[in-house]
Amino acid sequence: MALTPIDRTLLTRCLEKEPGAWKDFVDRFMGLFVHVVTHTAHSRSIRVTQEDIDDLCAEVFVTLLANDFAVLRQFRGKSSLATYLTVVARRVIVREMSQRRMAQAMGHTNASPETIERSLHAESNRVADQEEVERRLHGLDAQEADIVRQFHLEGRSYREISSGLGVPQNTIGPTSTRARAKLRGKVEQEQ
């Protein structure tokens, strides 16, 4: 399917930065991008929340706006605009999902403070009392306890922990993961 006159006009209006053109573009293609996010997530067995969908769609729009609409300027009209945008969106979304999975696997997270708090709460089997957490941390190696305490309780970044403890930044995530696994094991033994 070729480029339709409606899409050609909309594209031209966006590239010429006409007032209201970007809003019309977003209104026209937002549903397409949401579909690409949900389909891509489903095909990769990744659960996405509405917040994730919004974030991923925003990444697509940021990519389209970057460098004075460089991606839109590269469109040659040899397919429909929707087809072209689907390919672009899918590439952006797959890249973002891969980066997020890698960050999660390494122990990094971009989650909100509320999400982090819920996650920590669940991981420590609902141990809400900080004194109880400190007692449990005493059973860990000193360095593991420091890393867990600084990252999870004090909210420090990997870079801050690395410079403060004098350990390589790329060891923080794996050390934290091992320590949390030990804590989970202790909690299960006590129950």
C-alpha positions in Angstrom: 0.0 0.0 0.0 1.4 3.4 -1.0 1.4 6.7 1.0 -2.1 8.1 1.2 -2.8 11.8 0.4 -4.0 12.3 4.0 -0.7 10.9 5.4 1.4 12.8 2.9 -0.3 16.0 4.0 0.1 15.2 7.7 3.7 14.3 7.2 4.4 17.6 5.3 2.6 19.6 8.0 4.8 18.0 10.7 8.0 18.5 8.8 7.1 22.1 8.2 6.2 22.5 11.9 2.7 23.8 11.3 0.8 24.6 14.4 -1.3 21.6 15.5 0.4 19.2 13.1 2.2 17.2 15.8 -1.0 16.9 17.8 -2.8 15.5 14.7 0.1 13.1 14.1 0.0 11.9 17.7 -3.8 11.5 17.6 -3.6 9.6 14.3 -0.8 7.1 15.3 -1.0 6.7 19.0 -3.3 3.7 18.7 -0.8 2.1 16.3 2.0 2.6 18.7 0.0 1.1 21.6 -0.8 -1.9 19.5 2.9 -2.3 18.6 3.9 -2.2 22.3 1.3 -4.7 23.4 2.0 -7.1 20.4 5.7 -6.9 20.9 5.4 -7.5 24.7 3.0 -10.4 24.1 5.3 -12.0 21.5 8.2 -11.7 24.0 6.2 -12.9 27.0 6.7 -9.6 28.8 4.0 -8.2 31.0 3.4 -4.5 30.5 1.5 -2.1 32.6 -0.3 1.0 31.4 2.7 3.0 32.7 5.0 0.8 30.6 2.9 1.3 27.5 2.9 5.1 28.0 6.7 5.1 28.6 7.4 3.0 25.5 5.1 5.1 23.3 6.9 8.2 24.6 10.2 6.7 23.6 8.8 6.2 20.1 7.7 9.8 19.9 11.0 11.0 21.2 12.7 9.0 18.5 10.5 10.5 15.9 11.1 14.1 17.2 14.9 13.6 17.5 17.2 15.6 15.2 14.4 17.7 13.7 12.2 14.7 12.7 15.2 12.9 11.1 13.3 9.5 11.1 10.3 11.1 9.4 12.5 12.9 6.9 14.0 9.5 5.9 10.6 8.1 4.9 10.6 7.7 1.1 6.9 7.0 0.6 7.4 3.5 -0.9 5.0 2.0 1.7 2.2 3.4 3.8 3.3 5.7 6.6 1.7 3.4 9.1 3.8 0.5 7.8 7.0 2.6 8.1 6.0 3.8 11.6 5.3 0.3 12.7 8.8 -0.8 11.8 10.4 2.2 13.5 8.2 1.8 16.6 9.0 -2.0 16.8 12.7 -1.3 16.7 12.5 1.3 19.4 10.3 -0.8 21.6 12.4 -4.0 21.2 15.6 -1.9 22.0 13.9 -0.4 25.1 12.5 -3.8 26.3 15.9 -5.4 25.9 17.6 -2.6 27.8 15.0 -2.9 30.6 15.4 -6.7 30.8 19.2 -6.3 30.9 18.9 -3.7 33.7 16.6 -5.9 35.7 18.9 -8.9 35.3 21.8 -6.8 36.5 19.8 -5.6 39.5 19.2 -2.1 38.2 15.8 -0.7 38.1 14.0 2.4 36.8 10.9 1.7 38.9 9.2 4.3 40.9 10.0 4.6 44.7 6.6 3.0 45.4 7.4 0.0 43.1 10.8 -0.4 44.7 9.3 -0.3 48.2 6.7 -2.9 47.3 9.3 -5.1 45.7 11.7 -4.9 48.7 8.7 -5.5 51.0 7.8 -8.7 49.1 11.4 -9.9 48.8 12.0 -9.7 52.5 8.7 -11.6 53.1 7.0 -8.5 54.5 9.6 -7.7 57.1 8.6 -4.1 57.7 10.5 -3.4 60.8 13.9 -1.8 60.0 15.5 -3.3 63.2 14.5 -6.8 62.0 16.1 -6.0 58.6 19.3 -4.9 60.3 19.3 -8.0 62.4 19.0 -10.1 59.3 21.8 -8.1 57.5 24.2 -9.0 60.3 24.1 -12.6 59.0 25.6 -11.5 55.7 29.2 -10.8 54.7 30.0 -7.2 55.8 30.4 -6.0 52.2 27.1 -7.7 51.1 25.3 -6.1 54.1 26.7 -2.7 53.2 25.7 -3.0 49.6 22.1 -4.1 50.5 21.8 -1.4 53.2 23.0 1.4 50.9 21.1 0.4 47.9 17.8 -0.7 49.3 17.5 1.2 52.6 19.4 4.4 51.8 18.5 4.6 48.1 22.1 5.1 46.9 23.0 4.5 43.2 25.5 1.9 42.1 28.0 4.6 41.3 27.7 6.1 44.9 28.1 2.7 46.5 31.0 1.8 44.3 33.0 5.0 45.1 32.0 4.8 48.8 33.1 1.2 49.3 35.9 1.1 46.8 34.5 -1.8 44.8 33.9 -2.0 41.0 30.5 -0.7 40.0 29.7 -3.8 37.9 29.9 -6.0 41.0 27.2 -4.2 43.0 24.2 -5.8 41.2 25.5 -9.4 41.4 26.5 -9.0 45.0 23.1 -7.4 45.9 21.3 -10.3 44.1 23.3 -13.0 46.0 22.7 -11.2 49.3 18.9 -10.9 48.7 18.9 -14.6 47.8 20.6 -15.4 51.1 18.1 -13.2 53.0 15.2 -15.0 51.3 16.7 -18.3 52.3 17.1 -17.2 55.9 13.5 -15.9 56.1 12.2 -19.2 54.7 14.2 -21.2 57.2 12.8 -19.2 60.1 9.2 -19.7 59.0 
